[in-house]
Amino acid sequence: MGGFKWSSQRLIMEVAAVKSGRPAAPRALCARFWEGVRSGLGIEEAAGFAGVSAGLAFGWFRQAGGVTANGPRPAGGRYLSVAEREEIAVGLAAGLSVRAVAARLGRSPSTVSREVRRNSNCQGRYRALAAQGQAQWRAARPKTAKLAGNRRLRGWVQDRLEERWSPEQVSVMLRREFPGEPEMRVSHETIYQSIYVQGRGALRRELAGCLRTGRALRRPRRKEGQRRGRIPGMVLISERPAEAADRAVPGHWEGDLIIGAGGKSAIGTLVERSTRFVLLLHLPRGHGAGQVAAAMTEVMGTLPGQLRRSLTWDQGGEMAGHAQIALATDLDIYFCDPHSPWQRGSNENTNGLLRQYFPKATNLAAHSREHLDAVAAQLNARPRKTLGWRTPAQALDEFLAAAA
């Protein structure tokens, strides 16, 4: 489940700082958010995937003008990541040599030596978060945008945009109108960014209204063949262990949401595959990725470890925070194939029973946590033919007694 551990993310968010002041969050979390956006998640879902607030994520999206290319990507290759800088700090604090630290990271000793020399503080101490801030501050490019530095080019482009030309038409015609003047050329992507991205200072932002879409923010486009809403890092049900499929061992769960009127409210449902024991997630403030992750972590945290083996869910965006859930609950999380509800048969059956209590086209947020617990208790006390007329509660108690 890629990314930092959840606790590490929260720690970084609390203590990271750079010269220009306290940032909203480090580059690694921003890169994880944009990874989600590029994969097709909505902004709130990508925020849950990265483990940051929706407000912070919307701020990043507005700052980039909705242009995904402007969002940072996960560190790698020639650039050190936050995790690598943490390893350097831990290694140095343990008294390891630069060469030993470099060997642990699989990096060149000169890379580690240069990193420590550049980003140690005035007392000569190396701190990972401060070093990350220093690196981000140095990486900022104050380079003047091409349209901002060329008044003649900027005027020609603005005039054509006001005539409702597309940026691509403008770019192509610049080459034809000024064949011998390379300074009078600009790509259509540069024109888009000059309109949409804050701080470029080249074209007037209101020119966005002259474009065909008229949008104030650019909407990311799916790549060819990419399915909308695909959750990064999914592990499909085909990789789920056989013990979950044959229901021989309790602790494997199926989950989903039942949705209220207008899609504005929801209740999370969890069913244990072997005993059919039911748990319900209280979601009074929405059913985005962040809310579902928090509710899931709270409910699953009440169960003993032997009842937390795996969870199978459909590919809904509410599970974009599956990596955080897995880390917090020690669950292996698997996703059904698209349009395959039979792969969660126990959960689908239970959701049908729950509609007796929570009818369609009603406000599901109106139900209290106590009411949800009472409904779950009633379902768990119903005798089930598939259990030899035992109740789910009895089946679960028998398993726990045998395991004690």
N, C-alpha and C positions, 0 to 999 in steps of 0.2 A: 504494500500500500504506500505509494510514493510520498515524498515530502518529509518534513520533520515530524517528530512526535508532537502531539497536540500540546503537551505541557511546554515543550521547547518553543513552539510558536507563540504561546501566550507570554512566556518570559521575554522573548525577543521584542514583542509588541510593547511590553511595559518599559523596557530599559534602553532600547536603542536610541542613539542620539548622534547628530552630525553637527558640523560647524555652524551651518546656517540655522540651527534650531532643531527642536524635536520633530522628527517626521511622523506622519500618521502611521506608518508601518514600514518594515524593511522591504528591500527590493524582492527578496525571495517570496514573500507573501503576495506581492503585487504580480510577480511572474506567475505564480500558481493561479491567481485569479484570471489572468489573461489566457493561461492554458485552458481553463474551463470555457472562456468565451470563444476561443478559437475552435474548440471541439463542438460548439453548437449550443452550450448552455445559455440560459438567460442570465441577466446580471445578478439577480438574487440567488439563483442556483449556483452560479460561479463563485459568489461570495461565500456561500456555505461550503463549497468545495475547498476554498482557500482558508476557511476558518476566520473570516473577518466580517465586520458588520456590513449590512446592505448599504448604509449611508456612505461608508468609506469607499465601497466598491463603485457606487454611482459617481462619486467624486473622481475616481481614477478614470472612469469611462468618459465623463464630461471633459476632463483635462486632455484626454487623447482624442477628443472629438469623435469618438466612436470608431476610430481608425485602428484596427487591431495590430497593424504593423508597428504602431507607436508604443504598444505595451511591451514591457521587458519580458524576456524569455528566461527560462531557468538557466542558471549559470552552468557552465561546463566548458570543455575544451581548454582554451588558454586562460580563461578567467577562473579565479578561485571562488568557490561558493561560500555561503555562510557556514555550512556544515564543515567544510575544509578549514576555514579559519578557526572554528571552535576546536577542531582536532589539533591545530597548531598551538593554540593557547594551552590546551590540556597537556600536550606533550612537553612544551617548554616549562610549564609549571611543575611537571614531574621530573625535570632535570635532564630530559633527553637532548641530544645534540640535534642540530639542524639537519644533518644527514639522516639521523634515525627517524626524525619526524617526516622528512621527505619520503623515506622508504615506506613508512606506514601509509602515506597518502598516495603513493605511486606517482609522485611529482619529482621534478628535478631539484636537487639541493639548492641550485642558484635561484629557482623560483621561490622557494621558502625563505631563503636568506634575504632576497630582495623584498619580499613581503614584510618580513619582520623589521628590516631596516627602515622601510618607508612608513610603516604604520604603527610603530611603537610610540608610546607617549613620551613626554619630556623626561620622565623618570626612567625611561628605558624599558618599561613594562609593555608587553603585548596583550591587548584585550580584543577578543574576536569581534564584539559588536561595534566597538569604536573603530576597529580596522575596517569593518564593512562600511561604516559611515564615511570614513576617509576615502575609500575606494570609489564609492558612489559620487562623492563630491568632486573628485578629480575627473571622473568619467563624463561629467556634464560638459556639453559642447556649446559654448557661447557663439558658435559660428553664425554669421548673418545669413538668413535665408536668401536664396537667389532672387526671388521676387521683391524682397524687402530692400535689397541693395541695388536694384536696377529700376529706376523710375520709368524709363521709356518702356521696358518690358512689362512692368506692372500696369502701366496705363493701357497698353494694347490689350493685355489679358482682361482687364476689368471692363473695357469697352465691349469686348466680344461676349463676355459673360452677361452683361446687361442686355445684350441682344439675344439672349437665351441660347447661346452656343453651349455645347457640352464641353467639359475640360478636355476630352479627347479630341474634339474638333479643333479646339484652340491650339492644342499641342501640335497637331498635324499641320495646320495652316501656318503656324509660325515657321516651320521648316520650309514651306513653299514660298512664303512671302519674303523671308530673309535667308536665302540659301547660303550666302557667304558670311553670315554673322552668327557664329556659334553662341555669342552672348545673348542672342535673342531666341534661345531655345529653352524650353522647360517641359518636363513630362506632365502628363495629366495627373499623375499621383501627387506631384508636388503642388499642383493647383488645388487639388482636393484638400491636402493637408494645410495649405495656407488659408483656406476658408474655414476649415473645421477645428484645427488644433489651436488651443489657447497658447499665447505667447509667441506665435510665429510673426505676428505683426505686419504681415504683408498685404493681404487682401481684406477688404471690409467683410465682417462676418455676415452682414445682411445680404451679401451676394448669394448666400445659400438659398435664399428664396427665389433666385433666378434659375436654379437648377431644376431639372425635371421633377425630382422627388419633393423639393421644397423643404426637406428635413433640416432641423437645426443641428442634429447629430447624425453622423454616418452610421448606417446599420451594417454590421458585419455580414458578408455574403458566405454562404456555404460553399465549400469546395465540391467539385463534381464527384458524385458518388457518396458524399458524406451525408449520413442520416441526421436530421435535425434532433437536437436534444441528447445526443449520445454522451453518456457520463464517462469522464476520463477514469482510467484505471479499473474498469469493470472486469470481474472474473465471472465468466458465464457458467451456467448450471451444469454444463457438460463436464466441468472440472470438480464438481461437488463429489465428496467421497461416497463410496457405495453404502456405507453404514447409514447415511442420511436417506438414501433412496429406498432402502428396504425397511425403514422405520424400526430397526431392531434396537437402537440405542436412543434413549431420550436426550434432549438437548439441542435438537435441530428444529428450527422455527421457520415458518412462512409468514410473510407480512405484506400489508397493503394499506391503502387508505379507502375509507368510504367517504364520499363527497356529499356535501349538503347543497342547498339551493344556490343556483348560479355559480357553483364552483368556488364559493367564498368561504366555506368552512369545511372541516374534515375531522374525522376521528381515525387514529391509527389502530390497526388490528394486528395482533400477533397470535399465532396458533402453533403450539408444539406438535410436531408431526406424529410422534408415537402415542401420546396420551390425549391429544386434542385439547389440551389445556389452553385457555384463552387469556390474554392480557390486552388491555386497551390503552392507547396513548391519548392523553388529554392535550388538545391543541387549540386553546382558546384564542391565541393571538396569531393564528395563521398556520399554514402547512407548507411553508417554504423549507429549504434544506436545513437552515439553521434551527428552526423550531422543531423539526422532526428529529434532528440529531440530538438536541438537548433532551427531548422527551424520551427518546429511545435509550439514551445513556442512563437517565434516571431510573426508568422502569427495569431495564436489564441489570442494572447495578444491584437490585434487590434479590437477584437469584443466585443460588450457589454455583460455583464454578462448573460442576458437572452438568448443569442445565444450560450452559452457554457454549455451545459447540459451533453452530453455524446459523445463518439467517439467509433465506431466499426471498427475493423481492422482484417486482417487475422493474422495467427500465424507466420508471418515473423520475423526473428531475428532483423530486423531494429527497431522493437518496444521493444527491450529489456530494453530501458530506460523509459518504460511507467510510472513507479512510479514517476520519476522526472517530466515528462510531466504533469501528473495528479496534482501534487502539485503546479506546476508553473502556470497552466491554470485553475485550479478548474474544470477539466473535469473528469467525470467517464468514464473509458476506459474498453471496453469489447472486447473479442476476438471471432471470428467465430470458428465453429468446423472445423477440418481439411478437406480440399478438399471440401469446401462448399461455392463457390463463390456466389451462389444465395442469401446467407444471407447478402450480400452487393450489392443487385441488382441495386440500383441507382448508386453506384460507378462503377460497372462493365459497365453499359450502358454509363456512362460519359467517362470512359476510352476508350471505342470504338469510341466515338466522337472525343476525343483528338488525336487519331491516324491520323486524317486528318491533324493535325498540326505537330505532332511529329511521323513520320513513324518509323516502326520497323527497326532494324539494322542501326540506325543512332546514332551519338554522341549527347546525350541529354544535356550534360554539356556545349555545345556550345551556348545554348540559354540564353540570359540575363534575369535578373529579370523583366526588363521592358517588354520584349517580353512575358514572362509568364503572366504578369498582363494584357497585351493587349488580349491575347488569352482567359483568364478567363472572361474578360469584354465582349468579343464577344459572348461567350457561354451564359453568363448571360443575354444577350440582345436578345437571340433567343426565339420566342414564343413557348410554350410547350403545346401540346394537354392535357397532364395530369393535367395542371394548368388552364384549360379552356382558352387556348391560351394567357394567360398572360406570361410574361417573368419571369425568376427567380428573376431578380432585382426588378420587380414590386411587386411580391409576398412578397419578403423580406421587401420592403419599407412599404407595407400595414401593415405587422405585427408590424414593429417598430413604425409606426404612431399610431396604436391601443394601443400599450403598453405604449406609452408616457403619 
